[in-house]
Amino acid sequence: MHNQNDGLWEWSVFWHSNQLHSCMPVEEGHNTLAPVWRDFFQVLPPGATILDLGTGNGSLAAQAVSVSESKSSPFSIHGVDLADIEPSRYVAAADKLLAEVSFHPRTAMEHLPFEAQSFDAIGSQYAIEYSNIQESVGEVFRVLKPGGRVRFLLHANDGVLKDRCRQQYDQAQTILASDLFLVTTELLAALIEAETKNTQTAIQEAEASILRVKNTFDMLQERFSDEEDRSLIDNLFAAVRSLPGLRKSYDLQALTKMNEDIQLLLRAQAKRLLAMQQAALDDIKVNEMAEQLRLLKFECVSLERASTATGAPCLGYWLSGEKPLIHEVSQ
């Protein structure tokens, strides 16, 4: 497991699970903003070079790959992330979705390791706002080719995703403050002790441990009875409840480690959810970012609310622009 003193610990932990998306809205198994990204990539010429900022496990890069397959010459796609990413190792579908992508872990957006004018298009999906925006946008301008296009999807301070992050953060903190992981560790030990010794005392202790775990789950279920978004709760509870059933395959030490890892992952999730809330931009800050693009001489700068349909909840901001063509000076 990762070093919690590492400032990127929570993100590395998250991306070292089988997760393609970070906080992308997904409805009925579909990425609801994918068509917008595919339109962005579709206008690029065959063989175009693309950079995905804050790529994580390649959710945005995968959209570029899906368009690249229709081109006569495939795109050259790069993804950078400050976390310790390795999608080929941790994402089950990486060999199919992401084989064409070159990933660059531990790479800051503020200091991109690419030559000037390297890319035809640069995208960022809920990522660039985590960086020093002024420095990152300057780097974007440097590595973008003349005539190149940028498109950023940004967290909104009043967006539905920030609200979901706040709810899930509160859920995670409530679970971490409970006795759930402690009583689960005690239950695992008591069950194995009862099955090994088969004494009345050991059996009674196992029964008492079962009751303590049940009471803890009941208390948490009551606490979360009115929650609309239960994805974090249900996934966490399912993982913890699965542990006793694994005791035929694993010893107590291994099961205890699994329980500790689930707790550690929840701590990482809580830190990540807090960071996501803090990265959200309000109207003033996102307009300042748009103005920064204009000061760098980006053309066709466009800022608009992101949503999946008219009247749908706000998912953030779309910020787009183009780097001007450099005209040769006539002799």
C-alpha positions, 0 to 999 in steps of 0.5 A, a space after each residue: 500500500 502507498 505512503 500516506 505522507 506522499 502528497 499524491 497518495 489518495 490519487 495514486 491509491 484511487 488510480 491503482 484500482 480498476 477505475 477508468 473514470 474519476 467523477 465522470 457522470 455515468 448513466 446506464 453504463 454510458 459516459 454522458 459527455 463522451 459525444 462532446 469529446 468525440 466531436 472535439 477529436 473528430 475534426 482533427 486530421 489523421 495522425 494528429 498529436 493529442 495531450 490529455 492533462 490529468 489523465 488518471 487511468 485514461 478516461 478522456 484518452 480512451 475517447 480520443 482512441 475511439 475516434 482515432 480508429 476511424 482515421 486513415 492514420 491513427 492519432 498519437 495520444 499522450 496522457 500526463 498525471 501527477 499521480 503514480 498512474 499505470 493503467 496497463 497494470 490496473 485497468 482491466 480493459 486497458 489492453 483494448 482501450 488504451 494500447 495506443 496511449 503513451 502515459 507519463 506518470 509523476 508529470 506536472 502540468 506546470 512543467 510538461 516534458 514536451 517540446 514547444 509546438 508538439 500537439 494539435 489538441 490538448 484536453 483536460 477533464 476535471 483536471 487542470 483546475 487542480 494545478 497552478 492554473 496560470 502556470 499550466 495554461 502557459 505550458 498548454 500554450 507553449 506545447 500547442 501547435 499554431 492552429 491547435 485547439 484546447 478544451 477543458 471540462 472544469 468543476 463548477 462550484 455550484 455543480 452537481 458533481 461538487 454536491 455529490 463529492 460533498 455528500 460522499 465525503 460526509 459518508 466516508 467520514 461517518 464510516 471512518 468515525 464508526 467502529 466498523 473496521 474494528 468490529 470486523 477485525 474482531 469478528 474475523 478473529 472470533 470466527 476462525 477461533 470458533 472454527 478452530 477450537 470449537 469450544 463453547 466459549 469460542 462459539 459464544 464470542 463469535 456469536 457476540 462478535 456477529 451481533 456487534 457487527 450487525 449492530 454497527 451496520 444497522 446503526 450506519 444504515 439508519 444514519 444513511 437511510 435518507 441518502 439518495 447517492 449510496 454508491 460509496 456506501 453500498 460498495 464499501 459495505 459489500 466489500 466489508 461483508 465479503 470478508 468473513 466468507 473468504 476465511 476458507 481461502 485466506 488466513 487471519 493475517 491476510 483477511 485482517 490486511 484486506 480489512 485494513 486496506 479497505 479502510 485505507 482506501 476509504 481514507 484515500 477516497 475521503 481525501 480525494 473527495 475533499 480535494 475535488 470540492 476545493 478544486 471547483 471554480 466559481 464564475 469569477 475564477 473560471 472567467 479569470 481563466 478564460 481571460 488568461 487564455 485571451 491574454 495569451 492570444 488564444 482565439 475563439 475563446 468560449 466559456 459555457 456551462 456543461 450539462 447533458 441536456 437543456 435544464 439538466 443539472 450543471 456538470 461544470 464548465 466547458 472552456 475552449 480556445 485555439 492557438 493562432 496561426 503564425 503568419 510568415 512575414 513577407 520579405 
